[in-house]
Amino acid sequence: MTLKDVKLIELPKIVDERGNLSSIEGGNHIPFKIKRTYMIYDVPGGDNRGAHAYQVLNEFIVALSGSFDVLLDDGYEKRCYSLNRSYYGLYVPKMIWRSIENFSTNSLCMILASEKYNEEDYLRNYDQFKQLK
Ligand code: TYD
């Protein structure tokens, strides 16, 4: 996988004066079935998380509240996506090194994942990731 396989996806937004609504359907709006959802929250403002890659897992990252930067690296090129809207999400396929940085205070990051949690799927060593690429 390369940065060309990464996609910023705009979700449906049902505008309503009572409050807007957006939805995500696995296999429809995002190109995988969702096996797990997790949230990252209460990150001290400006802090970073999640510098690693996955061997198998594909994910979709949404800034439900606040903002943060997703830094991606396919072993050859790097790119940064700033997320700050709940109706956009970033599709990150397997074998892309990613970190999530610069969290705003009280931001809420939701991650939809194609796999259940499996520590063995993680590549946490950048040199090992580069070698596999
Ligand atoms: P991790 O994905 O390593 O986050 P980061 O790269 O930001 O440090 O997860 C941190 C810890 O949380 C890890 O030790 C395992 C645990 N964890 C779960 O138990 N279930 C999950 O779905 C996730 C994502 C993490």
Backbone and ligand atoms as CSV (ligand in chain L), in Angstrom:
chain,resi,resn,atom,element,x,y,z
A,1,MET,N,N,0.848,-1.208,0.000
A,1,MET,CA,C,0.000,0.000,0.000
A,1,MET,C,C,0.878,1.251,0.000
A,2,THR,N,N,0.403,2.287,-0.677
A,2,THR,CA,C,1.142,3.546,-0.719
A,2,THR,C,C,0.186,4.680,-0.344
A,3,LEU,N,N,0.720,5.883,-0.314
A,3,LEU,CA,C,-0.129,7.030,0.034
A,3,LEU,C,C,-1.243,7.235,-0.992
A,4,LYS,N,N,-1.077,6.666,-2.182
A,4,LYS,CA,C,-2.142,6.773,-3.207
A,4,LYS,C,C,-3.395,5.999,-2.796
A,5,ASP,N,N,-3.229,5.032,-1.910
A,5,ASP,CA,C,-4.377,4.229,-1.466
A,5,ASP,C,C,-5.120,4.873,-0.294
A,6,VAL,N,N,-4.554,5.938,0.247
A,6,VAL,CA,C,-5.191,6.651,1.361
A,6,VAL,C,C,-6.286,7.550,0.780
A,7,LYS,N,N,-7.433,7.606,1.484
A,7,LYS,CA,C,-8.521,8.439,0.939
A,7,LYS,C,C,-9.177,9.263,2.035
A,8,LEU,N,N,-9.337,10.564,1.741
A,8,LEU,CA,C,-10.136,11.418,2.625
A,8,LEU,C,C,-11.572,11.303,2.121
A,9,ILE,N,N,-12.452,10.783,2.954
A,9,ILE,CA,C,-13.816,10.450,2.506
A,9,ILE,C,C,-14.820,11.389,3.173
A,10,GLU,N,N,-15.658,12.001,2.337
A,10,GLU,CA,C,-16.723,12.856,2.871
A,10,GLU,C,C,-17.944,11.986,3.144
A,11,LEU,N,N,-18.489,12.079,4.333
A,11,LEU,CA,C,-19.626,11.251,4.742
A,11,LEU,C,C,-20.929,11.984,4.444
A,12,PRO,N,N,-22.011,11.235,4.357
A,12,PRO,CA,C,-23.309,11.897,4.179
A,12,PRO,C,C,-23.563,12.836,5.354
A,13,LYS,N,N,-24.152,13.985,5.065
A,13,LYS,CA,C,-24.470,14.941,6.132
A,13,LYS,C,C,-25.917,15.360,5.938
A,14,ILE,N,N,-26.767,14.998,6.870
A,14,ILE,CA,C,-28.179,15.361,6.804
A,14,ILE,C,C,-28.325,16.628,7.634
A,15,VAL,N,N,-28.443,17.754,6.931
A,15,VAL,CA,C,-28.506,19.048,7.620
A,15,VAL,C,C,-29.920,19.242,8.155
A,16,ASP,N,N,-29.998,19.651,9.400
A,16,ASP,CA,C,-31.307,19.784,10.061
A,16,ASP,C,C,-31.170,20.874,11.109
A,17,GLU,N,N,-32.176,21.725,11.209
A,17,GLU,CA,C,-32.059,22.806,12.211
A,17,GLU,C,C,-32.041,22.260,13.634
A,18,ARG,N,N,-32.469,21.002,13.816
A,18,ARG,CA,C,-32.412,20.373,15.153
A,18,ARG,C,C,-31.021,19.840,15.455
A,19,GLY,N,N,-30.131,19.943,14.457
A,19,GLY,CA,C,-28.789,19.368,14.615
A,19,GLY,C,C,-28.507,18.469,13.426
A,20,ASN,N,N,-27.287,18.448,12.955
A,20,ASN,CA,C,-26.937,17.673,11.760
A,20,ASN,C,C,-26.647,16.216,12.116
A,21,LEU,N,N,-26.709,15.353,11.112
A,21,LEU,CA,C,-26.519,13.917,11.338
A,21,LEU,C,C,-25.642,13.351,10.211
A,22,SER,N,N,-24.653,12.579,10.580
A,22,SER,CA,C,-23.832,11.891,9.583
A,22,SER,C,C,-23.769,10.416,9.930
A,23,SER,N,N,-23.616,9.581,8.908
A,23,SER,CA,C,-23.592,8.140,9.156
A,23,SER,C,C,-22.423,7.493,8.412
A,24,ILE,N,N,-22.050,6.308,8.873
A,24,ILE,CA,C,-20.975,5.550,8.228
A,24,ILE,C,C,-21.441,4.100,8.111
A,25,GLU,N,N,-21.507,3.596,6.892
A,25,GLU,CA,C,-21.878,2.195,6.686
A,25,GLU,C,C,-20.641,1.420,6.234
A,26,GLY,N,N,-20.288,0.393,7.001
A,26,GLY,CA,C,-19.146,-0.450,6.623
A,26,GLY,C,C,-19.410,-1.115,5.280
A,27,GLY,N,N,-18.402,-1.130,4.403
A,27,GLY,CA,C,-18.560,-1.750,3.094
A,27,GLY,C,C,-19.242,-0.859,2.079
A,28,ASN,N,N,-19.758,0.301,2.548
A,28,ASN,CA,C,-20.428,1.232,1.628
A,28,ASN,C,C,-19.667,2.555,1.586
A,29,HIS,N,N,-19.730,3.315,2.681
A,29,HIS,CA,C,-18.981,4.574,2.710
A,29,HIS,C,C,-17.493,4.341,2.912
A,30,ILE,N,N,-17.172,3.231,3.554
A,30,ILE,CA,C,-15.761,2.883,3.747
A,30,ILE,C,C,-15.531,1.469,3.209
A,31,PRO,N,N,-14.337,1.209,2.654
A,31,PRO,CA,C,-14.138,-0.025,1.891
A,31,PRO,C,C,-13.775,-1.257,2.719
A,32,PHE,N,N,-14.368,-1.398,3.900
A,32,PHE,CA,C,-14.163,-2.634,4.668
A,32,PHE,C,C,-15.317,-2.797,5.642
A,33,LYS,N,N,-15.484,-4.027,6.136
A,33,LYS,CA,C,-16.489,-4.282,7.170
A,33,LYS,C,C,-15.886,-3.916,8.524
A,34,ILE,N,N,-16.664,-3.308,9.371
A,34,ILE,CA,C,-16.152,-2.815,10.659
A,34,ILE,C,C,-16.239,-3.934,11.703
A,35,LYS,N,N,-15.078,-4.266,12.272
A,35,LYS,CA,C,-15.094,-5.295,13.339
A,35,LYS,C,C,-14.925,-4.670,14.718
A,36,ARG,N,N,-14.456,-3.410,14.749
A,36,ARG,CA,C,-14.134,-2.795,16.045
A,36,ARG,C,C,-14.176,-1.280,15.899
A,37,THR,N,N,-14.630,-0.629,16.970
A,37,THR,CA,C,-14.574,0.834,17.043
A,37,THR,C,C,-13.895,1.200,18.340
A,38,TYR,N,N,-12.979,2.145,18.306
A,38,TYR,CA,C,-12.425,2.631,19.571
A,38,TYR,C,C,-12.228,4.138,19.507
A,39,MET,N,N,-12.117,4.721,20.659
A,39,MET,CA,C,-12.021,6.167,20.770
A,39,MET,C,C,-10.750,6.555,21.521
A,40,ILE,N,N,-10.149,7.626,21.095
A,40,ILE,CA,C,-9.017,8.205,21.825
A,40,ILE,C,C,-9.481,9.583,22.295
A,41,TYR,N,N,-9.381,9.822,23.596
A,41,TYR,CA,C,-9.928,11.057,24.177
A,41,TYR,C,C,-9.124,11.411,25.419
A,42,ASP,N,N,-9.391,12.592,25.948
A,42,ASP,CA,C,-8.654,13.089,27.124
A,42,ASP,C,C,-7.150,13.158,26.849
A,43,VAL,N,N,-6.776,13.355,25.590
A,43,VAL,CA,C,-5.355,13.515,25.273
A,43,VAL,C,C,-4.959,14.941,25.666
A,44,PRO,N,N,-3.903,15.120,26.443
A,44,PRO,CA,C,-3.488,16.485,26.786
A,44,PRO,C,C,-3.223,17.287,25.508
A,45,GLY,N,N,-3.707,18.525,25.452
A,45,GLY,CA,C,-3.566,19.362,24.260
A,45,GLY,C,C,-2.134,19.339,23.726
A,46,GLY,N,N,-1.967,19.139,22.423
A,46,GLY,CA,C,-0.652,19.157,21.799
A,46,GLY,C,C,0.057,17.819,21.797
A,47,ASP,N,N,-0.481,16.828,22.541
A,47,ASP,CA,C,0.206,15.524,22.627
A,47,ASP,C,C,-0.032,14.661,21.380
A,48,ASN,N,N,0.722,13.553,21.313
A,48,ASN,CA,C,0.697,12.644,20.153
A,48,ASN,C,C,0.398,11.213,20.604
A,49,ARG,N,N,-0.119,10.407,19.644
A,49,ARG,CA,C,-0.327,8.980,19.911
A,49,ARG,C,C,-0.112,8.164,18.648
A,50,GLY,N,N,-0.010,6.847,18.872
A,50,GLY,CA,C,-0.188,5.905,17.781
A,50,GLY,C,C,0.832,5.946,16.675
A,51,ALA,N,N,2.126,5.938,16.981
A,51,ALA,CA,C,3.138,5.837,15.930
A,51,ALA,C,C,3.406,4.365,15.664
A,52,HIS,N,N,2.749,3.820,14.637
A,52,HIS,CA,C,2.926,2.415,14.283
A,52,HIS,C,C,2.250,2.144,12.948
A,53,ALA,N,N,2.406,0.923,12.448
A,53,ALA,CA,C,1.684,0.479,11.252
A,53,ALA,C,C,1.022,-0.848,11.586
A,54,TYR,N,N,0.088,-1.245,10.747
A,54,TYR,CA,C,-0.542,-2.561,10.895
A,54,TYR,C,C,-0.216,-3.402,9.671
A,55,GLN,N,N,-0.033,-4.688,9.885
A,55,GLN,CA,C,0.258,-5.575,8.754
A,55,GLN,C,C,-0.988,-5.951,7.966
A,56,VAL,N,N,-2.133,-6.022,8.645
A,56,VAL,CA,C,-3.373,-6.508,8.019
A,56,VAL,C,C,-4.518,-5.494,8.130
A,57,LEU,N,N,-4.547,-4.775,9.236
A,57,LEU,CA,C,-5.707,-3.951,9.560
A,57,LEU,C,C,-5.815,-2.699,8.687
A,58,ASN,N,N,-7.042,-2.421,8.221
A,58,ASN,CA,C,-7.374,-1.149,7.568
A,58,ASN,C,C,-8.193,-0.344,8.559
A,59,GLU,N,N,-8.103,0.979,8.493
A,59,GLU,CA,C,-8.826,1.785,9.475
A,59,GLU,C,C,-9.386,3.050,8.850
A,60,PHE,N,N,-10.342,3.643,9.593
A,60,PHE,CA,C,-10.983,4.877,9.161
A,60,PHE,C,C,-11.021,5.792,10.387
A,61,ILE,N,N,-10.411,6.957,10.261
A,61,ILE,CA,C,-10.193,7.834,11.416
A,61,ILE,C,C,-11.057,9.087,11.266
A,62,VAL,N,N,-11.823,9.395,12.309
A,62,VAL,CA,C,-12.727,10.551,12.265
A,62,VAL,C,C,-12.477,11.445,13.479
A,63,ALA,N,N,-12.396,12.749,13.245
A,63,ALA,CA,C,-12.323,13.714,14.353
A,63,ALA,C,C,-13.766,14.049,14.732
A,64,LEU,N,N,-14.317,13.328,15.710
A,64,LEU,CA,C,-15.709,13.570,16.094
A,64,LEU,C,C,-15.852,14.926,16.749
A,65,SER,N,N,-14.774,15.374,17.376
A,65,SER,CA,C,-14.788,16.673,18.041
A,65,SER,C,C,-13.354,17.189,18.078
A,66,GLY,N,N,-13.192,18.506,17.957
A,66,GLY,CA,C,-11.845,19.076,18.008
A,66,GLY,C,C,-11.050,18.749,16.756
A,67,SER,N,N,-9.730,18.712,16.899
A,67,SER,CA,C,-8.877,18.522,15.727
A,67,SER,C,C,-7.595,17.782,16.104
A,68,PHE,N,N,-6.993,17.155,15.094
A,68,PHE,CA,C,-5.662,16.547,15.248
A,68,PHE,C,C,-5.112,16.314,13.848
A,69,ASP,N,N,-3.825,16.022,13.783
A,69,ASP,CA,C,-3.162,15.755,12.505
A,69,ASP,C,C,-2.834,14.266,12.416
A,70,VAL,N,N,-3.093,13.678,11.258
A,70,VAL,CA,C,-2.699,12.287,11.023
A,70,VAL,C,C,-1.509,12.317,10.071
A,71,LEU,N,N,-0.363,11.880,10.558
A,71,LEU,CA,C,0.862,11.859,9.749
A,71,LEU,C,C,1.049,10.464,9.178
A,72,LEU,N,N,1.171,10.400,7.872
A,72,LEU,CA,C,1.269,9.102,7.195
A,72,LEU,C,C,2.585,8.997,6.455
A,73,ASP,N,N,3.079,7.762,6.359
A,73,ASP,CA,C,4.375,7.517,5.732
A,73,ASP,C,C,4.302,6.105,5.134
A,74,ASP,N,N,4.469,6.005,3.825
A,74,ASP,CA,C,4.403,4.676,3.196
A,74,ASP,C,C,5.790,4.065,3.010
A,75,GLY,N,N,6.780,4.689,3.644
A,75,GLY,CA,C,8.156,4.202,3.528
A,75,GLY,C,C,8.952,4.967,2.486
A,76,TYR,N,N,8.236,5.700,1.636
A,76,TYR,CA,C,8.889,6.473,0.570
A,76,TYR,C,C,8.522,7.953,0.670
A,77,GLU,N,N,7.234,8.192,0.963
A,77,GLU,CA,C,6.710,9.561,1.013
A,77,GLU,C,C,5.961,9.756,2.322
A,78,LYS,N,N,5.879,11.024,2.739
A,78,LYS,CA,C,5.109,11.347,3.951
A,78,LYS,C,C,4.021,12.350,3.577
A,79,ARG,N,N,2.893,12.294,4.281
A,79,ARG,CA,C,1.839,13.292,4.090
A,79,ARG,C,C,1.101,13.496,5.413
A,80,CYS,N,N,0.589,14.710,5.596
A,80,CYS,CA,C,-0.139,15.031,6.823
A,80,CYS,C,C,-1.567,15.444,6.473
A,81,TYR,N,N,-2.530,14.860,7.142
A,81,TYR,CA,C,-3.932,15.264,6.988
A,81,TYR,C,C,-4.392,15.862,8.314
A,82,SER,N,N,-4.942,17.072,8.257
A,82,SER,CA,C,-5.519,17.687,9.460
A,82,SER,C,C,-7.008,17.388,9.458
A,83,LEU,N,N,-7.468,16.733,10.495
A,83,LEU,CA,C,-8.900,16.396,10.588
A,83,LEU,C,C,-9.563,17.291,11.627
A,84,ASN,N,N,-10.685,17.854,11.270
A,84,ASN,CA,C,-11.386,18.740,12.219
A,84,ASN,C,C,-12.886,18.838,11.953
A,85,ARG,N,N,-13.432,17.889,11.168
A,85,ARG,CA,C,-14.874,17.876,10.885
A,85,ARG,C,C,-15.406,16.463,11.067
A,86,SER,N,N,-16.592,16.328,11.700
A,86,SER,CA,C,-17.089,14.979,11.980
A,86,SER,C,C,-17.683,14.316,10.743
A,87,TYR,N,N,-17.837,15.055,9.632
A,87,TYR,CA,C,-18.385,14.436,8.408
A,87,TYR,C,C,-17.294,14.137,7.374
A,88,TYR,N,N,-16.039,14.151,7.820
A,88,TYR,CA,C,-14.930,13.669,6.990
A,88,TYR,C,C,-14.184,12.605,7.765
A,89,GLY,N,N,-13.655,11.623,7.065
A,89,GLY,CA,C,-12.810,10.644,7.734
A,89,GLY,C,C,-11.686,10.243,6.812
A,90,LEU,N,N,-10.635,9.707,7.407
A,90,LEU,CA,C,-9.459,9.334,6.639
A,90,LEU,C,C,-9.344,7.808,6.605
A,91,TYR,N,N,-9.384,7.257,5.396
A,91,TYR,CA,C,-9.184,5.822,5.211
A,91,TYR,C,C,-7.681,5.555,5.100
A,92,VAL,N,N,-7.175,4.765,6.025
A,92,VAL,CA,C,-5.748,4.420,6.026
A,92,VAL,C,C,-5.633,2.907,5.903
A,93,PRO,N,N,-5.138,2.407,4.768
A,93,PRO,CA,C,-5.003,0.958,4.622
A,93,PRO,C,C,-3.806,0.416,5.385
A,94,LYS,N,N,-3.707,-0.900,5.412
A,94,LYS,CA,C,-2.592,-1.585,6.087
A,94,LYS,C,C,-1.241,-1.139,5.523
A,95,MET,N,N,-0.212,-1.371,6.294
A,95,MET,CA,C,1.189,-1.138,5.880
A,95,MET,C,C,1.494,0.328,5.553
A,96,ILE,N,N,0.836,1.235,6.294
A,96,ILE,CA,C,1.186,2.657,6.238
A,96,ILE,C,C,1.563,3.054,7.667
A,97,TRP,N,N,2.736,3.630,7.833
A,97,TRP,CA,C,3.131,4.096,9.173
A,97,TRP,C,C,2.308,5.333,9.495
A,98,ARG,N,N,1.660,5.333,10.694
A,98,ARG,CA,C,0.830,6.506,11.012
A,98,ARG,C,C,1.005,6.925,12.464
A,99,SER,N,N,1.008,8.233,12.650
A,99,SER,CA,C,0.929,8.751,14.008
A,99,SER,C,C,-0.144,9.827,14.019
A,100,ILE,N,N,-0.723,10.032,15.189
A,100,ILE,CA,C,-1.769,11.043,15.333
A,100,ILE,C,C,-1.212,12.091,16.287
A,101,GLU,N,N,-1.136,13.314,15.824
A,101,GLU,CA,C,-0.380,14.331,16.554
A,101,GLU,C,C,-1.195,15.593,16.748
A,102,ASN,N,N,-0.694,16.416,17.680
A,102,ASN,CA,C,-1.225,17.765,17.831
A,102,ASN,C,C,-2.717,17.777,18.175
A,103,PHE,N,N,-3.118,16.899,19.073
A,103,PHE,CA,C,-4.527,16.860,19.505
A,103,PHE,C,C,-4.919,18.198,20.140
A,104,SER,N,N,-6.079,18.715,19.766
A,104,SER,CA,C,-6.573,19.897,20.471
A,104,SER,C,C,-7.179,19.433,21.804
A,105,THR,N,N,-7.215,20.330,22.762
A,105,THR,CA,C,-7.776,19.990,24.078
A,105,THR,C,C,-9.226,19.539,23.905
A,106,ASN,N,N,-9.612,18.458,24.577
A,106,ASN,CA,C,-10.975,17.904,24.517
A,106,ASN,C,C,-11.345,17.327,23.156
A,107,SER,N,N,-10.359,17.010,22.316
A,107,SER,CA,C,-10.725,16.417,21.024
A,107,SER,C,C,-11.113,14.952,21.221
A,108,LEU,N,N,-11.896,14.454,20.285
A,108,LEU,CA,C,-12.376,13.078,20.350
A,108,LEU,C,C,-12.103,12.416,19.009
A,109,CYS,N,N,-11.256,11.395,19.040
A,109,CYS,CA,C,-10.855,10.680,17.829
A,109,CYS,C,C,-11.551,9.321,17.823
A,110,MET,N,N,-12.325,9.063,16.763
A,110,MET,CA,C,-12.968,7.746,16.646
A,110,MET,C,C,-12.271,6.965,15.527
A,111,ILE,N,N,-11.953,5.705,15.807
A,111,ILE,CA,C,-11.302,4.870,14.796
A,111,ILE,C,C,-12.143,3.619,14.561
A,112,LEU,N,N,-12.517,3.414,13.302
A,112,LEU,CA,C,-13.212,2.204,12.893
A,112,LEU,C,C,-12.164,1.277,12.296
A,113,ALA,N,N,-12.185,0.028,12.692
A,113,ALA,CA,C,-11.106,-0.876,12.283
A,113,ALA,C,C,-11.677,-2.132,11.638
A,114,SER,N,N,-10.917,-2.682,10.696
A,114,SER,CA,C,-11.355,-3.876,9.964
A,114,SER,C,C,-11.080,-5.156,10.742
A,115,GLU,N,N,-10.343,-5.034,11.863
A,115,GLU,CA,C,-9.963,-6.228,12.632
A,115,GLU,C,C,-10.161,-5.966,14.120
A,116,LYS,N,N,-10.324,-7.050,14.873
A,116,LYS,CA,C,-10.315,-6.932,16.333
A,116,LYS,C,C,-8.900,-6.613,16.794
A,117,TYR,N,N,-8.773,-6.199,18.043
A,117,TYR,CA,C,-7.450,-5.853,18.565
A,117,TYR,C,C,-6.541,-7.076,18.537
A,118,ASN,N,N,-5.367,-6.905,17.947
A,118,ASN,CA,C,-4.396,-8.001,17.890
A,118,ASN,C,C,-2.995,-7.398,17.903
A,119,GLU,N,N,-2.355,-7.483,19.057
A,119,GLU,CA,C,-1.030,-6.864,19.210
A,119,GLU,C,C,-0.038,-7.394,18.159
A,120,GLU,N,N,-0.241,-8.643,17.710
A,120,GLU,CA,C,0.706,-9.241,16.750
A,120,GLU,C,C,0.632,-8.603,15.365
A,121,ASP,N,N,-0.451,-7.872,15.116
A,121,ASP,CA,C,-0.604,-7.201,13.810
A,121,ASP,C,C,0.180,-5.878,13.759
A,122,TYR,N,N,0.598,-5.397,14.947
A,122,TYR,CA,C,1.272,-4.093,15.006
A,122,TYR,C,C,2.727,-4.192,14.552
A,123,LEU,N,N,3.151,-3.185,13.790
A,123,LEU,CA,C,4.591,-2.959,13.583
A,123,LEU,C,C,4.911,-1.685,14.362
A,124,ARG,N,N,5.684,-1.823,15.416
A,124,ARG,CA,C,5.968,-0.666,16.274
A,124,ARG,C,C,7.389,-0.161,16.087
A,125,ASN,N,N,8.150,-0.883,15.262
A,125,ASN,CA,C,9.540,-0.494,15.032
A,125,ASN,C,C,9.651,0.032,13.600
A,126,TYR,N,N,10.000,1.309,13.468
A,126,TYR,CA,C,10.004,1.946,12.146
A,126,TYR,C,C,11.007,1.277,11.205
A,127,ASP,N,N,12.153,0.873,11.704
A,127,ASP,CA,C,13.158,0.234,10.838
A,127,ASP,C,C,12.640,-1.098,10.283
A,128,GLN,N,N,11.933,-1.823,11.146
A,128,GLN,CA,C,11.344,-3.097,10.702
A,128,GLN,C,C,10.276,-2.841,9.629
A,129,PHE,N,N,9.480,-1.795,9.847
A,129,PHE,CA,C,8.465,-1.402,8.850
A,129,PHE,C,C,9.132,-1.089,7.513
A,130,LYS,N,N,10.190,-0.295,7.560
A,130,LYS,CA,C,10.904,0.110,6.327
A,130,LYS,C,C,11.447,-1.124,5.597
A,131,GLN,N,N,11.959,-2.045,6.385
A,131,GLN,CA,C,12.533,-3.270,5.799
A,131,GLN,C,C,11.460,-4.086,5.079
A,132,LEU,N,N,10.279,-4.178,5.732
A,132,LEU,CA,C,9.178,-4.950,5.129
A,132,LEU,C,C,8.685,-4.283,3.847
A,133,LYS,N,N,8.727,-2.940,3.803
A,133,LYS,CA,C,8.308,-2.226,2.599
A,133,LYS,C,C,9.312,-2.477,1.474
L,1,TYD,P1,P,-2.235,1.403,20.983
L,1,TYD,O1,O,-3.020,1.030,19.758
L,1,TYD,O2,O,-0.854,0.836,21.126
L,1,TYD,O3,O,-2.197,2.989,21.064
L,1,TYD,P2,P,-0.950,3.983,20.898
L,1,TYD,O4,O,-0.213,3.499,19.675
L,1,TYD,O5,O,-1.575,5.332,20.720
L,1,TYD,O6,O,-0.158,3.871,22.149
L,1,TYD,O7,O,-3.076,1.006,22.248
L,1,TYD,C1,C,-2.667,1.328,23.561
L,1,TYD,C2,C,-3.042,0.196,24.489
L,1,TYD,O8,O,-4.451,-0.003,24.503
L,1,TYD,C3,C,-2.406,-1.122,24.076
L,1,TYD,O9,O,-1.533,-1.542,25.099
L,1,TYD,C4,C,-3.519,-2.108,24.000
L,1,TYD,C5,C,-4.763,-1.378,24.349
L,1,TYD,N1,N,-5.836,-1.512,23.322
L,1,TYD,C6,C,-6.857,-2.425,23.511
L,1,TYD,O10,O,-6.893,-3.160,24.511
L,1,TYD,N2,N,-7.856,-2.507,22.586
L,1,TYD,C7,C,-7.858,-1.733,21.471
L,1,TYD,O11,O,-8.798,-1.836,20.638
L,1,TYD,C8,C,-6.764,-0.808,21.258
L,1,TYD,C9,C,-6.709,0.060,20.048
L,1,TYD,C10,C,-5.790,-0.739,22.217
